[in-house]
């Protein structure tokens, strides 16, 4: 039973205030996904603690977890395209749906992140002698973006989208190296094998992947993003955007950790690019 069905069938169990929350959500679940707890409370004319009690009544861990379940219950639509898009949608409708569902997924992903793990990963990246970013399919573009971000940091960075090159690179890794493997599902066999090779050569392996997945079990540390997207059925959209945002978070943490002198060096790198662009006044 998905969360919307559960709300519909549990009306008799709700208090008068909780029923107000249920009515607002059932009337427009898409709006509820995008709302903060304060906004939903205001729309329902109840207090924020009432919204939290409502969420826990449905056996969720709180409002962020409830929004994740709500997003999952809406995960229908046209297979292999986007979970919210219907065959009859015109350009206005599918454009709106894709932007709104992506923004909602980013909010759910943000709520699910463990900042202590983020801090630990930033520690490992700043201490690494070499950093490798590997992914396959849609996640390969995320790994490539990570290369572009971390290449500026004056630390050796490796990126390959070829499986054999990834394997050979991990065979040459050492205990001072960090290998970052990116996979939304965590079920790609080749990446699981690469994690095993890297750890077998004493490298620290960080997984940006689903918790409790086969890949997660082979990693030294895992950053899990709760993005309700079934990439077996739909094109990877929101999950890829969430991964790219996480790379920005790690790159920012790396920059801040290195201090003011390091940021001055980054400014010099940016300054060297000025001559490669037309001046804004010449446009």
Secondary structure, 3 states (H helix, E strand, C coil): CCHHHHHHHCHHHCCHHHHHHHHHHHHCHHHHHHCCHHHHHHHHCCCHHHHHHHHHHCCCCCHHHHHHHHHHHCCCCECCCECCCCCCCCHHHHHHHHHHHHHHHHHHHHHHCCHHHHHHHHHHHHHCCEEEEEECCHHHHHHHHHHHHHHHHCCEEEEECCHHHHHHHHHCCCCCEEEEEEECCCCCHHHHHHHHHHHHCCCEEEEEECCCCHHHHCCCEEECCCCCCCCCCCCCCHHHHHHHHHHHHHHHHHHHHHCHHHHHHHHHHHHCCHHHCCCHHHC
